Amino acid sequence: MKISELRELTQEELQQKLNDFAEELFNLRFQKALNRLENPKRIPKVKRNVARIKTLLTQRAQETK
């Protein structure tokens, strides 16, 4: 996802996306361990999305202080 798309989401929606991406990352790592991973390039993309969402959540938390 692009950062511009993420900025349009509410706090709750971002939290839900973060949970979804974290679960997907867990599943991808599990598949990798079992040598059943079809698209290994997906792991860095998911990790990048998790980092983007965490950054946005941190920025929003600091803005409210």
N, CA, C and O atoms as a GROMACS GRO file, in nm:
protein
  260
    1MET      N    1   0.083  -0.118   0.000
    1MET     CA    2   0.000   0.000   0.000
    1MET      C    3   0.088   0.124   0.000
    1MET      O    4   0.198   0.125   0.053
    2LYS      N    5   0.035   0.227  -0.060
    2LYS     CA    6   0.107   0.354  -0.062
    2LYS      C    7   0.076   0.431   0.066
    2LYS      O    8  -0.030   0.415   0.127
    3ILE      N    9   0.170   0.515   0.104
    3ILE     CA   10   0.154   0.593   0.226
    3ILE      C   11   0.036   0.688   0.215
    3ILE      O   12  -0.030   0.717   0.315
    4SER      N   13   0.010   0.737   0.095
    4SER     CA   14  -0.104   0.828   0.077
    4SER      C   15  -0.236   0.756   0.102
    4SER      O   16  -0.330   0.814   0.156
    5GLU      N   17  -0.243   0.630   0.065
    5GLU     CA   18  -0.364   0.551   0.091
    5GLU      C   19  -0.380   0.528   0.241
    5GLU      O   20  -0.492   0.531   0.293
    6LEU      N   21  -0.270   0.505   0.308
    6LEU     CA   22  -0.276   0.478   0.451
    6LEU      C   23  -0.314   0.602   0.532
    6LEU      O   24  -0.381   0.592   0.634
    7ARG      N   25  -0.271   0.719   0.486
    7ARG     CA   26  -0.301   0.843   0.558
    7ARG      C   27  -0.450   0.874   0.559
    7ARG      O   28  -0.498   0.946   0.647
    8GLU      N   29  -0.523   0.822   0.463
    8GLU     CA   30  -0.667   0.847   0.455
    8GLU      C   31  -0.747   0.761   0.553
    8GLU      O   32  -0.865   0.788   0.576
    9LEU      N   33  -0.685   0.659   0.610
    9LEU     CA   34  -0.755   0.567   0.699
    9LEU      C   35  -0.762   0.624   0.841
    9LEU      O   36  -0.680   0.705   0.882
   10THR      N   37  -0.863   0.578   0.914
   10THR     CA   38  -0.877   0.619   1.054
   10THR      C   39  -0.782   0.536   1.140
   10THR      O   40  -0.720   0.441   1.093
   11GLN      N   41  -0.773   0.574   1.266
   11GLN     CA   42  -0.687   0.504   1.362
   11GLN      C   43  -0.726   0.356   1.374
   11GLN      O   44  -0.639   0.269   1.377
   12GLU      N   45  -0.855   0.329   1.382
   12GLU     CA   46  -0.903   0.192   1.396
   12GLU      C   47  -0.874   0.110   1.270
   12GLU      O   48  -0.836  -0.007   1.279
   13GLU      N   49  -0.892   0.172   1.155
   13GLU     CA   50  -0.865   0.102   1.030
   13GLU      C   51  -0.716   0.071   1.016
   13GLU      O   52  -0.679  -0.035   0.967
   14LEU      N   53  -0.633   0.164   1.058
   14LEU     CA   54  -0.488   0.139   1.055
   14LEU      C   55  -0.450   0.024   1.147
   14LEU      O   56  -0.368  -0.061   1.112
   15GLN      N   57  -0.510   0.022   1.264
   15GLN     CA   58  -0.482  -0.086   1.359
   15GLN      C   59  -0.525  -0.221   1.301
   15GLN      O   60  -0.454  -0.321   1.318
   16GLN      N   61  -0.639  -0.224   1.233
   16GLN     CA   62  -0.687  -0.347   1.171
   16GLN      C   63  -0.593  -0.392   1.059
   16GLN      O   64  -0.561  -0.510   1.047
   17LYS      N   65  -0.549  -0.296   0.977
   17LYS     CA   66  -0.454  -0.328   0.869
   17LYS      C   67  -0.324  -0.382   0.927
   17LYS      O   68  -0.266  -0.477   0.874
   18LEU      N   69  -0.278  -0.322   1.037
   18LEU     CA   70  -0.156  -0.368   1.102
   18LEU      C   71  -0.170  -0.512   1.149
   18LEU      O   72  -0.080  -0.593   1.130
   19ASN      N   73  -0.283  -0.544   1.209
   19ASN     CA   74  -0.308  -0.681   1.253
   19ASN      C   75  -0.312  -0.777   1.135
   19ASN      O   76  -0.258  -0.888   1.142
   20ASP      N   77  -0.376  -0.736   1.025
   20ASP     CA   78  -0.384  -0.820   0.907
   20ASP      C   79  -0.247  -0.848   0.847
   20ASP      O   80  -0.214  -0.961   0.812
   21PHE      N   81  -0.166  -0.741   0.835
   21PHE     CA   82  -0.033  -0.758   0.778
   21PHE      C   83   0.057  -0.841   0.870
   21PHE      O   84   0.138  -0.920   0.822
   22ALA      N   85   0.043  -0.824   1.000
   22ALA     CA   86   0.123  -0.902   1.094
   22ALA      C   87   0.088  -1.050   1.084
   22ALA      O   88   0.176  -1.136   1.090
   23GLU      N   89  -0.040  -1.079   1.068
   23GLU     CA   90  -0.083  -1.218   1.053
   23GLU      C   91  -0.031  -1.276   0.920
   23GLU      O   92   0.014  -1.390   0.915
   24GLU      N   93  -0.039  -1.196   0.815
   24GLU     CA   94   0.011  -1.241   0.685
   24GLU      C   95   0.162  -1.267   0.692
   24GLU      O   96   0.211  -1.365   0.635
   25LEU      N   97   0.235  -1.180   0.760
   25LEU     CA   98   0.379  -1.198   0.773
   25LEU      C   99   0.411  -1.326   0.849
   25LEU      O  100   0.503  -1.399   0.813
   26PHE      N  101   0.335  -1.353   0.954
   26PHE     CA  102   0.353  -1.478   1.029
   26PHE      C  103   0.332  -1.598   0.938
   26PHE      O  104   0.411  -1.692   0.939
   27ASN      N  105   0.225  -1.595   0.860
   27ASN     CA  106   0.195  -1.707   0.770
   27ASN      C  107   0.302  -1.723   0.663
   27ASN      O  108   0.339  -1.836   0.629
   28LEU      N  109   0.353  -1.611   0.610
   28LEU     CA  110   0.458  -1.618   0.509
   28LEU      C  111   0.586  -1.678   0.567
   28LEU      O  112   0.652  -1.759   0.502
   29ARG      N  113   0.620  -1.638   0.689
   29ARG     CA  114   0.740  -1.694   0.753
   29ARG      C  115   0.722  -1.842   0.782
   29ARG      O  116   0.817  -1.920   0.770
   30PHE      N  117   0.603  -1.881   0.819
   30PHE     CA  118   0.573  -2.022   0.845
   30PHE      C  119   0.587  -2.102   0.716
   30PHE      O  120   0.645  -2.210   0.716
   31GLN      N  121   0.533  -2.049   0.606
   31GLN     CA  122   0.546  -2.116   0.476
   31GLN      C  123   0.692  -2.126   0.434
   31GLN      O  124   0.733  -2.227   0.378
   32LYS      N  125   0.768  -2.022   0.462
   32LYS     CA  126   0.910  -2.024   0.426
   32LYS      C  127   0.983  -2.134   0.502
   32LYS      O  128   1.069  -2.203   0.446
   33ALA      N  129   0.950  -2.150   0.629
   33ALA     CA  130   1.013  -2.253   0.711
   33ALA      C  131   0.981  -2.393   0.659
   33ALA      O  132   1.062  -2.485   0.672
   34LEU      N  133   0.864  -2.408   0.600
   34LEU     CA  134   0.822  -2.538   0.547
   34LEU      C  135   0.858  -2.556   0.400
   34LEU      O  136   0.821  -2.655   0.338
   35ASN      N  137   0.931  -2.458   0.344
   35ASN     CA  138   0.969  -2.459   0.202
   35ASN      C  139   0.848  -2.467   0.110
   35ASN      O  140   0.852  -2.536   0.008
   36ARG      N  141   0.742  -2.398   0.145
   36ARG     CA  142   0.622  -2.395   0.063
   36ARG      C  143   0.587  -2.252   0.018
   36ARG      O  144   0.475  -2.226  -0.025
   37LEU      N  145   0.682  -2.163   0.030
   37LEU     CA  146   0.659  -2.024  -0.004
   37LEU      C  147   0.663  -2.007  -0.156
   37LEU      O  148   0.764  -2.037  -0.220
   38GLU      N  149   0.552  -1.958  -0.213
   38GLU     CA  150   0.542  -1.943  -0.358
   38GLU      C  151   0.605  -1.812  -0.406
   38GLU      O  152   0.667  -1.809  -0.512
   39ASN      N  153   0.589  -1.705  -0.329
   39ASN     CA  154   0.639  -1.575  -0.371
   39ASN      C  155   0.726  -1.515  -0.260
   39ASN      O  156   0.674  -1.445  -0.173
   40PRO      N  157   0.856  -1.541  -0.261
   40PRO     CA  158   0.942  -1.492  -0.154
   40PRO      C  159   0.955  -1.340  -0.150
   40PRO      O  160   0.994  -1.284  -0.047
   41LYS      N  161   0.925  -1.272  -0.259
   41LYS     CA  162   0.935  -1.126  -0.262
   41LYS      C  163   0.821  -1.060  -0.186
   41LYS      O  164   0.824  -0.939  -0.164
   42ARG      N  165   0.722  -1.136  -0.146
   42ARG     CA  166   0.608  -1.081  -0.072
   42ARG      C  167   0.648  -1.043   0.071
   42ARG      O  168   0.592  -0.949   0.128
   43ILE      N  169   0.744  -1.115   0.129
   43ILE     CA  170   0.783  -1.090   0.268
   43ILE      C  171   0.834  -0.947   0.288
   43ILE      O  172   0.786  -0.880   0.379
   44PRO      N  173   0.929  -0.897   0.206
   44PRO     CA  174   0.973  -0.758   0.227
   44PRO      C  175   0.863  -0.655   0.206
   44PRO      O  176   0.861  -0.551   0.272
   45LYS      N  177   0.772  -0.683   0.114
   45LYS     CA  178   0.661  -0.589   0.090
   45LYS      C  179   0.570  -0.580   0.212
   45LYS      O  180   0.527  -0.471   0.250
   46VAL      N  181   0.542  -0.693   0.273
   46VAL     CA  182   0.456  -0.694   0.391
   46VAL      C  183   0.527  -0.626   0.508
   46VAL      O  184   0.465  -0.550   0.583
   47LYS      N  185   0.657  -0.652   0.524
   47LYS     CA  186   0.733  -0.588   0.631
   47LYS      C  187   0.736  -0.437   0.612
   47LYS      O  188   0.728  -0.363   0.710
   48ARG      N  189   0.747  -0.392   0.490
   48ARG     CA  190   0.748  -0.249   0.460
   48ARG      C  191   0.613  -0.186   0.496
   48ARG      O  192   0.607  -0.076   0.550
   49ASN      N  193   0.505  -0.257   0.464
   49ASN     CA  194   0.371  -0.206   0.497
   49ASN      C  195   0.352  -0.196   0.649
   49ASN      O  196   0.293  -0.101   0.698
   50VAL      N  197   0.402  -0.295   0.721
   50VAL     CA  198   0.393  -0.292   0.867
   50VAL      C  199   0.468  -0.171   0.921
   50VAL      O  200   0.419  -0.102   1.010
   51ALA      N  201   0.586  -0.146   0.868
   51ALA     CA  202   0.667  -0.032   0.913
   51ALA      C  203   0.597   0.100   0.881
   51ALA      O  204   0.598   0.192   0.963
   52ARG      N  205   0.537   0.110   0.764
   52ARG     CA  206   0.466   0.232   0.727
   52ARG      C  207   0.350   0.260   0.823
   52ARG      O  208   0.330   0.373   0.867
   53ILE      N  209   0.275   0.156   0.854
   53ILE     CA  210   0.160   0.173   0.943
   53ILE      C  211   0.206   0.211   1.083
   53ILE      O  212   0.147   0.299   1.146
   54LYS      N  213   0.311   0.145   1.132
   54LYS     CA  214   0.361   0.179   1.266
   54LYS      C  215   0.412   0.322   1.271
   54LYS      O  216   0.394   0.391   1.371
   55THR      N  217   0.475   0.367   1.164
   55THR     CA  218   0.523   0.504   1.157
   55THR      C  219   0.407   0.603   1.163
   55THR      O  220   0.412   0.702   1.236
   56LEU      N  221   0.302   0.575   1.087
   56LEU     CA  222   0.184   0.663   1.088
   56LEU      C  223   0.119   0.666   1.226
   56LEU      O  224   0.079   0.773   1.273
   57LEU      N  225   0.107   0.551   1.290
   57LEU     CA  226   0.046   0.546   1.422
   57LEU      C  227   0.129   0.626   1.523
   57LEU      O  228   0.074   0.694   1.609
   58THR      N  229   0.262   0.617   1.512
   58THR     CA  230   0.350   0.692   1.601
   58THR      C  231   0.337   0.842   1.577
   58THR      O  232   0.332   0.921   1.671
   59GLN      N  233   0.333   0.882   1.450
   59GLN     CA  234   0.318   1.023   1.416
   59GLN      C  235   0.187   1.078   1.470
   59GLN      O  236   0.184   1.188   1.525
   60ARG      N  237   0.081   1.004   1.453
   60ARG     CA  238  -0.049   1.050   1.501
   60ARG      C  239  -0.052   1.061   1.653
   60ARG      O  240  -0.113   1.152   1.708
   61ALA      N  241   0.015   0.968   1.721
   61ALA     CA  242   0.020   0.972   1.867
   61ALA      C  243   0.096   1.096   1.914
   61ALA      O  244   0.058   1.157   2.013
   62GLN      N  245   0.203   1.132   1.843
   62GLN     CA  246   0.281   1.249   1.883
   62GLN      C  247   0.208   1.378   1.853
   62GLN      O  248   0.227   1.478   1.923
   63GLU      N  249   0.126   1.379   1.749
   63GLU     CA  250   0.050   1.499   1.714
   63GLU      C  251  -0.054   1.532   1.820
   63GLU      O  252  -0.084   1.650   1.843
   64THR      N  253  -0.108   1.430   1.884
   64THR     CA  254  -0.214   1.452   1.982
   64THR      C  255  -0.157   1.498   2.116
   64THR      O  256  -0.233   1.544   2.202
   65LYS      N  257  -0.028   1.487   2.136
   65LYS     CA  258   0.032   1.527   2.264
   65LYS      C  259   0.053   1.676   2.270
   65LYS      O  260   0.103   1.727   2.370
   0.00000   0.00000   0.00000
